[in-house]
């Protein structure tokens, strides 16, 4: 498992809340365990207390994305560093998977050791390490917030031309449809104004000149 994979932990946690819609799905220990994905051993350590703890971490991680989205790289890094100081990681080399092309030899890769005091500490350390790896390898501007209002989901831009602006295809489609309708309304309003102007000009022309 590569360290970049862990950045999804941060995205999953932050997106359990929709601030502008007033919704929050992080309401039970079952939801906390689902956040861990395939890391079931770590998920089993979760308790009801982790719901409150992770909500606090979620707000701090969103602040990282908001700073990055606003172009404040220094603040984004400072906020992430503060989290990593509070929730340090213990990396280790793991070889629990086999390489298909190496005669059954282990597929050595970096892992994060499970030595945290509780599920929140382990999850946060993992999320921050992945996010830090993503940030340093690809750039702070790769951390984004969906531009399709009222959605404020966060995302990690992995596009080749740094062009991503939405958290999902659904939001991209909704934004494009809204923009199309706005253009049509503007064109209709302009056409109506032009028509009224022409009518006014005609009405003001003396009858002898018509």
Secondary structure, 3 states (H helix, E strand, C coil): CCHHHHHHHHHHHHCCEECCCCEECCCCHHHHHHHCCCCHHHHCCCCCHHHHHHHHHHHHHHHHHHHHHCCCHHHHHHHHHHHHHHCCCCEEEECCCECCCCCCCECCEEEECCCCCCHHHHHHHHHHHHHHHHHHHHCHHHEEECCCCCCCCEEECCCCCCCCCCCCHHHHHHHHHHHHHHHHHHHHHHHHHHHHHHHHHHHCCCHHHC
